[in-house]
Amino acid sequence: MRTEGQRARKVTTLLPFVLAALLAATTVAQEEAYPEHRGYALASEKFSIINEETFELLDTLPLPEGKPVFHWNNAAKDRLALIVQDGLLGNLPVTLVVIDLETDKIVNTVRLGYDANRFATSDDGNRGYIFLGGKVWRGTPSLVVVDLETGTIVAKADRGEPDDFLFNDSGDGLILVEQGLNALKPKYRRSASLELLDAETLESRKKVDLPGPIEQIYLDYPGRVYFLNRGVDHTSDKVRAQGEIYVLNRNTLDAIATVEVGMAPGQMAWDAEREMFYVLTSPWATRKDAAAQLHLIGADGIVASVDLPRRPLAAQPSLDRKHFYVLYEDDVVRVDRDLTEAKQFLSLKKSPVQLFEHPENNHFYALHYDSPDVSIVDGASGKTVDKIKSGRTGARIGNVALAAGAQALAVGLVVASGPSHTVNGTSYYNVPIVNPFGLGAEFQKTFASFSEDASVLYVYNANTLDLTMIDTGSNKVIAKVGGGGNDFGTIVDGKILYTVSGSSVTFYDIGNGFEVRGEHSGLEVELLEIPGRNKAYIFRGWGKGLGMVDFDNLGELVDIPKVPGRAIQIVDYE
């Protein structure tokens, strides 16, 4: 047991490489000194403990046979849980391993069942929830709850995997969601259902049937949950179901309101100050001439609405959150936050997919569905003043490379989002943009993000795998980098750009004309920066061991002897 003067060691966990990697590295709170700085690496059947100063292998803990598929920490960050899965498809035994990070010992190893399909943890990380699929020809699908303090199973219930699930506000209840089938023909449609389980015992507290099927779930701060039913607009001239939002108490599942919002609601945005949602509604392609609306929705109904002149593509809030920009095929309409006025704001020459508002230079940067161009629009005149090609022009992409940026496909929606950036101490956010009208992902060629200080706009062309850097002071291209086919991001406080293409990683000096500082191939690249060490771990591939790169000598990749696998956590002491 730790003495009073000792504190939990702070751990930072490896994050996926998405567009948000352009943010500066996350800093870790600093605690009192320990004898050595440690890192952890994970491989099949091995858990390695590393001295971060000498990169010496301190110890290796044996793991059960199989591949680790999921890990998490408890609230104190002094325990780590691993889910290890092994076997053939449909016959995957699942084992829980709990490691005490104070003593670097395995606390417990527990067989859970077969086929771990989905995972979740309580907000404090002290409990883990694992949905198991059973075993081919025999075995029952089940939900297992494990306690990370004791490393034991505290509850198990036989039940199939739900479409979705979430926790209530207090964390003592688990809400299982069956979304229902939202087919185009009403006779195939069925209602969604909810079931509230006790988070400790998994006993059923309450079951609720909703009035219709749902596509998306939205949570807000005052203990409510919103379920979105987009309605149907493709059935016939006689049957056109309106979109609805079902508002329920998140802790009891009691119904608060059913709000009819119009045809095909496709986008919701939360206003934290008002504790309300903005909802964009618009008809599908079969009713292009019908009016669209933007609604402000509270706990029990529509608070305000504004009619929009035509069917829009999407909407996004301004950086200062005082307006909404509603994107059309050839212009942008600005709507004030109170939804009292809508007027044309910017003119565009091509259909936009996302609008980047610069916080200082009064320029807007528009990305487009079916073009690699970036349009630069003067906010004062509202006119397009220039365009920049991102990458080479080519055919439409045939698939979506999810690792290339923060894009995703869900329920027929195309989503792109960027990270936050800070200017003069103020944080801004590149908001997600949603196409609610089912345009294929192949139309979206570009994904972008500002640098942390918004001095550079990074534009990734998923068609040609090029990364274009635009100086937002001069609105000129300052560099183009090819081959960023999987990931790209910045390290060393934004001074070094790295791109990953297949099994190769290349490092560029941002402050020196993007000169190549190092290039390495034959890797399964994962990069984990070590805070305060001016170094990073690089995963070289299963069975190939771990590597290390020094930021002062990016051209040299150093092997870390006897340490296989990938670095999953780093511990920062000072």
PEGI-V77048 format. One record per backbone hydrogen bond with DSSP energy under -1.0 kcal/mol. NH is the residue of the N-H (numbers start at 1). CO is the residue of the C=O. If there is no record, write none. Layout:
nh co
NH CO
NH CO
This chain:
nh co
6 3
12 570
14 568
18 16
21 18
22 19
23 20
39 50
40 569
41 48
42 566
43 46
46 43
47 61
48 41
49 59
50 39
51 56
52 37
55 51
58 49
59 49
61 47
63 45
67 85
69 83
72 81
74 79
77 74
80 99
81 72
82 97
83 70
84 95
85 67
86 93
91 88
94 113
95 84
96 110
97 82
98 108
99 80
100 105
101 78
104 100
105 100
107 98
108 98
110 96
112 94
113 94
115 92
117 131
118 131
120 129
122 127
125 122
128 146
129 120
130 144
131 118
132 142
133 115
134 114
136 90
142 132
143 157
144 130
145 155
146 128
147 152
148 126
151 147
154 145
155 145
157 143
159 141
163 177
164 177
166 175
168 173
174 197
175 166
176 195
177 164
178 193
188 185
189 186
190 181
192 212
193 178
194 208
195 176
196 206
197 174
198 203
199 172
202 198
205 196
206 196
208 194
210 192
214 179
215 228
216 228
218 226
220 224
225 248
226 218
227 246
228 216
229 244
236 239
243 262
244 229
245 259
246 227
247 257
248 225
249 254
250 223
253 249
256 247
257 247
259 245
261 243
266 280
269 278
271 276
275 271
276 271
277 297
278 269
279 295
280 267
281 293
282 263
287 284
290 287
292 308
293 281
294 306
295 279
296 304
297 277
298 301
303 296
304 296
306 294
308 292
313 327
314 327
316 325
318 323
321 318
324 335
325 316
326 333
327 314
328 331
332 346
333 326
334 343
335 324
336 341
337 322
339 336
343 334
345 332
346 332
347 382
348 330
353 367
354 367
356 365
358 363
364 377
365 356
366 375
367 354
369 351
374 388
375 366
376 386
377 364
378 383
379 362
382 378
385 376
386 376
388 374
390 372
402 400
404 401
407 405
408 415
410 413
413 410
415 408
416 433
417 406
418 430
421 428
422 452
423 426
426 423
428 421
430 419
433 416
435 414
443 440
444 441
447 460
449 458
451 456
454 451
457 470
458 449
459 468
460 447
461 466
462 445
465 461
467 481
468 459
469 479
470 457
471 476
472 455
475 471
478 469
479 469
481 467
483 465
484 465
485 483
486 500
487 500
489 498
490 21
491 496
495 492
496 491
497 508
498 489
499 506
500 487
501 504
504 501
505 520
506 499
507 518
508 497
509 515
510 495
512 509
514 509
517 507
518 507
520 505
523 503
528 537
530 535
533 530
536 549
537 528
538 547
539 526
540 545
544 541
546 563
547 538
548 558
549 536
551 534
553 550
556 553
558 548
560 546
563 560
566 42
568 40
569 40
570 12
571 38
572 10
574 31
